[in-house]
Amino acid sequence: MAYINNTDIQTRVGATAFVQLADDDGDNIADVGVVDEIRLAAEAEVNSYLAARYQIPIDVSAHSELSDMLKSITLDMAEFRLRLRRPPIADDVRKKYAQTIEWLTRIAAGVINLPAATPVAANSATGTVAITTGDKRILSHDELSGY
């Protein structure tokens, strides 16, 4: 499930910049393969962070409230990657990218959660985590070593 499409990227950067940044063969038309690669890489980068906690890709049909947010952060990634092809990169683009990475890092670390109305499916590949409750251990390994 895609968070963005190629038209979203074109809208974000503008038609003229889109062609300038993605036209490798000089025909004044953005190369679809270039834009596809940028889009897929941006989505993969977003998912690489989200996968630490959530089943990916996030099902935006089940969590429509996350659709615009995931679109925005994925576009931040895609725009940075696209502009990286033809430097220099504007400071505001770099700043958005850095803020997006910071936010995704905090999501992956469990410091913040995705703002979903219902719980987002956890990543089952991360395995089961054991939690213990009760009093602290009374006898330690050292205390039992003589027996």
C-alpha positions in Angstrom: 0.0 0.0 0.0 1.5 3.3 -1.1 1.5 6.4 1.0 2.2 8.7 -2.1 2.2 8.6 -5.9 4.3 10.3 -8.5 1.8 13.0 -9.0 2.0 13.9 -5.3 5.7 14.4 -5.7 5.2 16.6 -8.7 2.6 18.7 -6.8 5.0 19.0 -3.8 8.0 20.3 -5.8 6.2 22.0 -8.7 6.0 21.0 -12.3 9.1 22.9 -13.5 11.3 21.6 -10.7 9.9 18.1 -11.1 11.1 18.0 -14.7 14.4 19.6 -13.9 15.1 17.1 -11.1 13.9 13.9 -12.8 14.7 14.3 -16.5 17.9 12.4 -17.1 17.5 11.9 -20.8 17.0 15.6 -21.7 13.5 15.3 -23.3 11.8 17.8 -20.9 9.7 15.0 -19.4 10.4 13.6 -16.0 11.6 10.0 -16.3 9.0 7.7 -14.7 11.7 5.3 -13.6 13.6 7.9 -11.7 10.5 9.2 -9.9 9.4 5.6 -9.1 12.8 4.9 -7.6 12.6 8.0 -5.5 9.1 7.3 -4.3 9.8 3.6 -3.5 13.0 4.6 -1.6 11.1 7.2 0.4 8.3 4.8 1.3 10.9 2.1 2.3 12.8 4.6 4.5 9.6 5.6 6.3 8.6 1.9 6.7 12.1 1.0 8.0 11.4 3.2 11.0 7.8 2.2 11.5 8.6 -1.5 11.3 10.3 -1.3 14.6 6.9 -1.2 16.2 4.1 -1.5 13.6 3.1 -3.9 10.9 4.1 -2.3 7.6 2.9 -0.8 5.4 0.4 0.9 7.6 -3.1 0.2 6.4 -4.4 3.7 5.7 -7.8 2.3 4.7 -8.2 1.1 8.3 -6.5 4.2 9.7 -7.6 7.0 7.5 -6.6 9.5 10.1 -3.0 8.6 9.4 -3.2 8.9 5.7 -2.4 12.7 5.4 0.4 12.4 8.0 2.1 9.4 6.3 1.7 11.2 3.0 3.4 14.3 4.3 6.4 12.6 5.9 6.9 10.4 2.9 6.8 13.4 0.7 9.4 15.1 2.9 11.6 12.1 2.3 10.9 12.0 -1.5 11.5 15.7 -2.0 14.8 15.5 -0.2 15.9 12.5 -2.2 14.8 14.1 -5.5 16.6 17.4 -4.8 19.7 15.5 -3.7 20.0 14.5 -7.4 20.7 18.1 -8.4 22.3 20.1 -5.5 22.2 22.5 -3.8 19.3 21.6 -1.5 17.4 24.4 0.1 17.7 24.7 3.9 14.0 24.3 4.5 14.0 21.0 2.6 17.0 19.8 4.7 15.2 20.9 7.9 12.0 19.1 7.0 13.9 16.0 6.2 15.9 16.1 9.5 12.7 16.8 11.5 11.0 13.8 9.8 13.9 11.5 10.6 13.9 12.7 14.2 10.2 12.1 14.5 10.4 8.6 12.9 13.3 7.8 15.3 11.2 8.7 18.3 8.3 6.5 16.9 10.7 3.6 16.4 12.1 4.0 19.9 8.6 4.0 21.4 8.9 7.5 22.8 5.8 8.6 20.8 3.0 6.7 19.1 1.3 7.1 15.8 -1.8 9.3 16.4 -4.4 6.6 15.4 -7.9 6.4 16.7 -7.6 2.7 17.1 -4.3 0.7 17.8 -2.2 0.2 14.8 -1.3 -3.5 14.3 2.0 -4.3 16.0 4.9 -5.9 14.0 4.6 -9.6 14.8 8.2 -10.1 13.4 9.7 -8.4 16.5 8.7 -11.3 18.6 7.2 -11.7 22.0 8.5 -9.7 25.0 8.4 -11.2 28.4 7.4 -9.1 31.3 7.7 -10.2 34.9 5.8 -8.9 37.9 6.0 -9.5 41.6 8.6 -9.0 44.3 12.3 -8.8 43.7 14.4 -11.9 43.8 15.1 -13.0 47.4 18.1 -15.2 46.7 20.7 -14.4 44.2 23.0 -16.7 42.2 25.9 -15.8 44.5 23.9 -16.7 47.6 23.1 -20.1 46.2 26.5 -20.9 44.8 27.5 -22.8 48.0 24.7 -25.3 47.7 
